[in-house]
Amino acid sequence: MRILFEPIEIGGIKIKNRIMMAPMCMYSANDGVISDFHTAHLGARALGGVGLIIVEATGVSPEGRISPYDCGIWSEKQAEAFKPVVKFCKSCGTAMGIQLAHAGRKASTNAPWFGGGPLSIEEGGWQVVAPSPLRFDESHPVPKEMDKGDIEKVIEDFAGSAKNADKAGFDVIEIHAAHGYLINEFLSPISNKRTDKYGGRLENRARLLLEIIGAIKKGNWPKNKPIFVRISAVDWVEDGFSLDEAVELSTALKESGVSLIDCSSGGIAPNAKMNVYFGYQLGFAKKIKERAGIAVSGVGLITKPEFADFILSSGTADMVEMGRELLRNPYWPLNAARKLGVDIEWPKQYLRAKI
Ligand SMILES: Cc1cc2nc3c(=O)[nH]c(=O)nc-3n(C[C@H](O)[C@H](O)[C@H](O)COP(=O)(O)O)c2cc1C
């Protein structure tokens, strides 16, 4: 047996192996409701043997979406639409998670294949909000600075969406606090210049995230199902959010009942100088795991089975998370097991292909 294919228990749920599909926006929902595309897309990765799928950034409110084509889970209708695909994926033995998201000042943009970029209100976009009235770059609009009422609404939106995620049958919720979206905008000193209790020192910048978790835990998400948080461990800019702050934040998140930190990076600043290579974010995951004493997933250009197994056997991360490689190859886990000489269960319909 290789550790990649050993089951793991995180926050009370058992996951059949350590392969996690990273959340990836597919821009294929209608009014936030998933489409047939999602059924095929998620179903294929479940058949392919992924241990835990994290469904793409899913809006907790209409204005929290990155684009008009994002999935949403603020309504019963959206939750209902998730039910059959969640049920099918779980019948394949795959645990199902969903990333709950608010895009903040990076909301209201077009789908990449329509050119991406900000959508004006005339083009079907909407007023974006953020902790401070600072735009992402010259092409983006200046966001409205959130007042107390706006903050309370976002907290309620996350809590209500967590409740809907539970109703839809999800095993895990992951809060999106990375990549320059709303919660990351509060966490980072680059985008948060507030002078109230939500700005200034880290304890204040982390307040929104911790209040969201508090609200989710108040009867909106079962105690026996885990909450994950995806963070940008560093901003990759001078005077930005640092790895030391990420460790401090992860420690507070652990104390608040979070089960896993999904360690990504960047996204807050257009001028960030990211150093990208195979496994480039794993050092962040390892440090957070060691210093905050919490389970972590490692993500970023992980493509090879041997490397994935080594990440786990070396104690760098608890889960190996993959994005683009799983888009290229939905059956990666089945093929990886064969490559590593591990006999895993295949879908019975595919058994004649298991050599
Ligand atoms: C098409 C696409 C969509 C993405 N959408 C999201 C998303 O919804 N939420 C998120 O946190 N990251 C998103 N990401 C980042 C991935 O989750 C992942 O962290 C990144 O692609 C690095 O992993 P990889 O090298 O295995 O692809 C997206 C990446 C891609 C390629």
PDBQT file of the ligand as one rigid body, heavy atoms in Angstrom, charges set to zero:
ROOT
HETATM    1  C1  LIG A 401     -10.016  26.564 -14.458  1.00  0.00    +0.000 C 
HETATM    2  C2  LIG A 401      -9.587  26.884 -13.047  1.00  0.00    +0.000 A 
HETATM    3  C3  LIG A 401     -10.525  27.387 -12.166  1.00  0.00    +0.000 A 
HETATM    4  C4  LIG A 401     -10.176  27.653 -10.825  1.00  0.00    +0.000 A 
HETATM    5  N1  LIG A 401     -11.143  28.047  -9.939  1.00  0.00    +0.000 NA
HETATM    6  C5  LIG A 401     -10.851  28.113  -8.622  1.00  0.00    +0.000 A 
HETATM    7  C6  LIG A 401     -11.890  28.244  -7.657  1.00  0.00    +0.000 A 
HETATM    8  O1  LIG A 401     -13.077  28.234  -7.972  1.00  0.00    +0.000 OA
HETATM    9  N2  LIG A 401     -11.513  28.355  -6.358  1.00  0.00    +0.000 N 
HETATM   10  C7  LIG A 401     -10.209  28.305  -5.960  1.00  0.00    +0.000 A 
HETATM   11  O2  LIG A 401      -9.932  28.408  -4.770  1.00  0.00    +0.000 OA
HETATM   12  N3  LIG A 401      -9.223  28.107  -6.861  1.00  0.00    +0.000 NA
HETATM   13  C8  LIG A 401      -9.509  27.977  -8.155  1.00  0.00    +0.000 A 
HETATM   14  N4  LIG A 401      -8.521  27.665  -9.053  1.00  0.00    +0.000 N 
HETATM   15  C9  LIG A 401      -7.175  27.326  -8.554  1.00  0.00    +0.000 C 
HETATM   16  C10 LIG A 401      -7.076  25.803  -8.351  1.00  0.00    +0.000 C 
HETATM   17  O3  LIG A 401      -7.947  25.363  -7.337  1.00  0.00    +0.000 OA
HETATM   18  C11 LIG A 401      -5.629  25.381  -7.989  1.00  0.00    +0.000 C 
HETATM   19  O4  LIG A 401      -5.297  25.924  -6.742  1.00  0.00    +0.000 OA
HETATM   20  C12 LIG A 401      -4.609  25.811  -9.031  1.00  0.00    +0.000 C 
HETATM   21  O5  LIG A 401      -5.062  25.502 -10.334  1.00  0.00    +0.000 OA
HETATM   22  C13 LIG A 401      -3.251  25.147  -8.784  1.00  0.00    +0.000 C 
HETATM   23  O6  LIG A 401      -3.343  23.759  -8.832  1.00  0.00    +0.000 OA
HETATM   24  P1  LIG A 401      -2.963  22.892 -10.152  1.00  0.00    +0.000 P 
HETATM   25  O7  LIG A 401      -1.547  23.271 -10.511  1.00  0.00    +0.000 OA
HETATM   26  O8  LIG A 401      -3.077  21.471  -9.709  1.00  0.00    +0.000 OA
HETATM   27  O9  LIG A 401      -3.925  23.244 -11.226  1.00  0.00    +0.000 OA
HETATM   28  C14 LIG A 401      -8.844  27.441 -10.398  1.00  0.00    +0.000 A 
HETATM   29  C15 LIG A 401      -7.892  26.978 -11.318  1.00  0.00    +0.000 A 
HETATM   30  C16 LIG A 401      -8.262  26.675 -12.618  1.00  0.00    +0.000 A 
HETATM   31  C17 LIG A 401      -7.225  26.100 -13.555  1.00  0.00    +0.000 C 
ENDROOT
TORSDOF 0
